[in-house]
Amino acid sequence: LLELLPFRRNLKLGLAERQDGETTHVTLQGSDTFISLTRLNAVLEALPLTRAVRLNLDALHGMDHTTAQTLGEWLARRRKLGTPVEVSGPDHLIRPLGLAH
């Protein structure tokens, strides 16, 4: 963890959420790492199950394995419940989520 301190500015995750009709748009910016995992989970788990979700990863610089696995599991749970989820972003970020892009 101490090794990450010099890079803390690059490790920040920006989260933006907005409602548009029946869809909730969530945009991630910066780096998505285990450091921001608790915050990311809180935002995602608070999203209503009755609304479609559009998750935008276009402004995300990177994502670690733990976060990709957690996000992939969240996506699978949402889809299993029948909630539409659309993910956009670069292939190198979407591929680890277990999604066909």
C-alpha atoms as one frame of an Amber mdcrd trajectory, in Angstrom:
protein
   0.000   0.000   0.000   2.862   2.394   0.762   4.158   1.859  -2.758   0.912
   3.357  -4.106   1.180   6.662  -2.236   3.259   8.475  -4.892   0.597   7.535
  -7.470  -2.483   8.408  -5.410  -3.576  11.189  -7.775  -3.708   8.696 -10.632
  -5.610   6.169  -8.513  -8.701   8.287  -7.978 -12.024   7.133  -9.316 -14.611
   9.620 -10.472 -18.225   8.460 -10.410 -21.056  10.340 -12.086 -24.651   9.186
 -11.925 -27.629  10.692 -13.714 -31.198   9.681 -14.469 -32.613   9.844 -17.983
 -36.164   8.590 -18.315 -36.192   4.935 -17.273 -32.396   4.596 -17.404 -29.674
   5.359 -14.893 -26.367   6.395 -16.469 -23.203   5.704 -14.472 -19.892   7.030
 -15.765 -16.542   5.981 -14.302 -13.449   8.164 -14.757  -9.836   7.734 -13.697
  -8.627   4.443 -12.263 -10.858   1.784 -10.790  -8.838  -0.138  -8.200  -9.354
  -1.963  -4.930  -8.837   1.402  -3.224 -12.163   2.677  -4.576 -13.982  -0.658
  -4.533 -16.078   0.079  -1.431 -17.328   3.354  -2.909 -18.046   1.770  -6.291
 -19.978  -1.088  -4.673 -22.040   1.340  -2.607 -23.077   3.290  -5.709 -23.847
   0.213  -7.808 -25.765  -1.634  -5.090 -27.889   1.472  -4.413 -29.151   1.591
  -8.006 -32.846   0.654  -8.212 -33.478  -2.791  -9.674 -36.432  -1.398 -11.627
 -34.271   0.876 -13.805 -32.067  -0.009 -16.750 -28.397   0.859 -16.263 -25.903
   2.232 -18.785 -22.359   1.904 -17.480 -19.827   4.048 -19.339 -16.147   3.092
 -18.968 -14.827   5.303 -21.789 -13.059   7.721 -19.417 -11.602   4.952 -17.249
  -7.806   4.682 -17.488  -7.501   1.289 -15.878  -9.095  -1.349 -13.694  -7.412
  -3.940 -11.507  -8.331  -7.634 -11.453 -10.240  -7.511  -8.157 -12.406  -4.628
  -9.326 -13.051  -6.229 -12.726 -14.130  -9.442 -11.028 -16.424  -7.591  -8.609
 -17.946  -5.503 -11.396 -18.456  -8.599 -13.556 -20.275 -10.324 -10.684 -22.492
  -7.258 -10.160 -23.355  -7.216 -13.867 -24.213 -10.935 -13.803 -26.484 -10.477
 -10.755 -28.315  -7.539 -12.365 -28.846  -9.401 -15.609 -29.986 -12.553 -13.803
 -32.680 -10.442 -12.133 -33.776  -9.220 -15.564 -32.487  -5.663 -15.237 -31.113
  -4.387 -18.556 -27.473  -3.352 -18.263 -25.463  -1.857 -21.113 -21.703  -1.385
 -20.788 -19.633   0.797 -23.103 -15.915   1.355 -23.134 -12.649   0.084 -24.547
 -12.313  -3.645 -25.177  -9.384  -4.042 -22.771 -11.677  -2.940 -19.915 -14.814
  -4.762 -21.012 -13.176  -8.117 -21.802 -12.253  -8.912 -18.145 -15.885  -8.344
 -17.147 -16.908 -11.462 -19.056 -19.013  -9.544 -21.575 -19.149  -9.943 -25.310
 -18.494  -6.506 -26.782
